[in-house]
Amino acid sequence: MALTSCSDINKPELREGSRGESVRELQELLRKNGQEISVDGIFGAGTKYVVGVFQCIMFLPRNGEVDNNTWCALFRKAPADMEVLRKGDKSELVRKVQQRLYDDDRYRSTIDGDFGPVTETAVKGLQKDKGLVVDGIIGEKTWNELSNLQYPSCL
């Protein structure tokens, strides 16, 4: 599927109890995204768990239900339609970034959702290590690199 925008996706919302070809496609996409899952077309507790892990990796709300944003991240194999974050921002999403940087031994401070100088330094370190523009701003390329970091807090 050639994906130009998340709004191009026309997939059904799926949740525990769903069955059929769309569930099978979901499970195959989860596999292609590195998740261990059986492809049986049945959205059971195991699929719900794996969807939740994937959502966490992609910085999406972890609810185990597949909406347009989850489909988009599955097709892109990367976070999709994420807001740009920078020093001064305060949010739950900043807290998730801090946790991921902490999990990867790049951030050693309070996980408080406040994008301060320590968070900015950790982001700049990631950007430098990955060959990105070192500006401390989390845009699309930095989101992609963040999603590839260790994620023990998602398991």
C-alpha positions as CSV (number, residue, x, y, z in Angstrom):
1,M,0.0,0.0,0.0
2,A,1.5,3.3,-1.0
3,L,0.9,5.6,1.9
4,T,1.1,9.4,1.3
5,S,-0.9,10.4,4.4
6,C,-2.6,8.8,7.3
7,S,-5.9,10.1,6.0
8,D,-5.5,7.8,3.0
9,I,-6.0,4.7,5.2
10,N,-9.4,3.1,4.9
11,K,-9.2,0.2,7.4
12,P,-11.8,-0.8,10.0
13,E,-11.3,-0.2,13.7
14,L,-10.4,-3.5,15.4
15,R,-10.5,-4.7,19.0
16,E,-10.6,-7.8,21.0
17,G,-13.3,-10.1,19.6
18,S,-12.8,-9.0,16.0
19,R,-12.3,-11.7,13.4
20,G,-11.5,-12.0,9.7
21,E,-9.2,-10.9,6.9
22,S,-8.6,-7.4,8.5
23,V,-7.4,-9.1,11.7
24,R,-5.2,-11.4,9.7
25,E,-3.7,-8.3,7.8
26,L,-3.2,-6.6,11.2
27,Q,-1.3,-9.6,12.6
28,E,0.8,-9.8,9.4
29,L,1.7,-6.1,9.7
30,L,2.6,-6.6,13.4
31,R,5.0,-9.4,12.3
32,K,6.5,-7.2,9.6
33,N,7.0,-4.6,12.4
34,G,9.0,-7.1,14.5
35,Q,6.4,-8.4,16.8
36,E,6.0,-12.1,17.6
37,I,2.4,-13.0,16.9
38,S,0.3,-15.8,15.4
39,V,-1.5,-15.0,12.2
40,D,-4.9,-16.6,12.7
41,G,-7.5,-13.9,12.0
42,I,-8.7,-13.9,15.6
43,F,-8.2,-10.8,17.7
44,G,-7.8,-12.4,21.1
45,A,-6.0,-11.3,24.3
46,G,-2.6,-12.1,22.7
47,T,-3.2,-9.8,19.8
48,K,-4.5,-7.1,22.1
49,Y,-1.3,-7.3,24.1
50,V,0.9,-7.2,21.0
51,V,-1.1,-4.2,19.6
52,G,-0.5,-2.5,23.0
53,V,3.2,-3.1,22.9
54,F,3.4,-1.8,19.3
55,Q,1.3,1.3,20.3
56,C,3.7,2.0,23.1
57,I,6.8,1.7,20.8
58,M,5.1,4.1,18.4
59,F,4.2,6.6,21.2
60,L,0.5,6.0,20.7
61,P,-2.1,5.7,23.5
62,R,-1.8,2.1,24.6
63,N,-5.3,0.7,24.6
64,G,-4.9,-2.5,22.5
65,E,-7.5,-1.2,19.9
66,V,-6.6,-0.6,16.3
67,D,-7.6,2.8,15.0
68,N,-6.5,4.9,12.0
69,N,-3.3,6.1,13.9
70,T,-2.3,2.5,14.7
71,W,-2.9,1.4,11.1
72,C,-0.8,4.3,9.9
73,A,2.1,3.5,12.1
74,L,1.9,-0.2,11.1
75,F,2.1,0.7,7.4
76,R,4.8,3.3,7.9
77,K,6.8,1.2,10.3
78,A,7.3,4.4,12.2
79,P,5.4,6.9,14.4
80,A,2.9,8.9,12.3
81,D,1.4,12.3,12.6
82,M,3.3,13.1,15.7
83,E,3.4,16.6,17.1
84,V,6.8,18.4,17.1
85,L,8.3,18.6,20.6
86,R,10.9,21.1,21.9
87,K,12.4,22.6,25.0
88,G,9.6,24.2,27.1
89,D,6.9,21.7,26.2
90,K,5.1,19.8,29.0
91,S,3.0,16.8,28.3
92,E,2.4,13.1,28.7
93,L,4.1,12.7,25.3
94,V,7.2,14.3,26.7
95,R,7.1,11.9,29.6
96,K,7.0,9.0,27.1
97,V,10.0,10.4,25.3
98,Q,11.9,10.7,28.6
99,Q,11.0,7.1,29.5
100,R,12.3,5.8,26.1
101,L,15.5,7.8,26.4
102,Y,15.8,6.5,30.0
103,D,15.3,2.9,28.8
104,D,18.1,3.4,26.3
105,D,20.5,4.9,28.9
106,R,20.4,8.3,27.3
107,Y,18.5,10.2,30.0
108,R,19.1,10.0,33.7
109,S,16.8,12.5,35.4
110,T,13.2,12.8,36.6
111,I,10.6,11.5,34.2
112,D,8.2,14.4,34.7
113,G,6.9,15.3,31.2
114,D,8.8,18.6,31.3
115,F,11.0,19.1,28.2
116,G,13.9,20.9,30.0
117,P,17.6,21.2,29.4
118,V,18.4,17.6,30.4
119,T,15.8,16.2,28.0
120,E,17.1,18.5,25.3
121,T,20.6,17.3,25.8
122,A,19.5,13.7,25.6
123,V,17.6,14.4,22.4
124,K,20.6,16.1,20.9
125,G,22.8,13.2,21.8
126,L,20.5,10.8,20.0
127,Q,20.4,13.1,17.0
128,K,24.2,13.3,16.9
129,D,24.5,9.5,17.2
130,K,22.0,8.9,14.4
131,G,23.4,11.5,12.0
132,L,20.4,13.8,12.2
133,V,20.4,17.6,12.4
134,V,21.3,18.3,16.1
135,D,18.7,20.8,17.2
136,G,17.1,19.2,20.2
137,I,13.7,19.4,18.4
138,I,11.7,16.2,18.0
139,G,10.4,16.1,14.5
140,E,9.6,13.2,12.1
141,K,13.2,11.9,11.8
142,T,13.8,12.0,15.5
143,W,10.5,10.3,16.2
144,N,11.6,7.5,13.9
145,E,14.9,7.1,15.7
146,L,13.1,7.2,19.1
147,S,10.8,4.4,18.0
148,N,13.9,2.3,17.3
149,L,15.4,2.6,20.7
150,Q,15.2,0.0,23.5
151,Y,11.7,-0.2,24.9
152,P,11.6,-2.4,28.1
153,S,8.9,-0.1,29.6
154,C,6.6,-1.2,26.7
155,L,6.8,-4.9,27.4
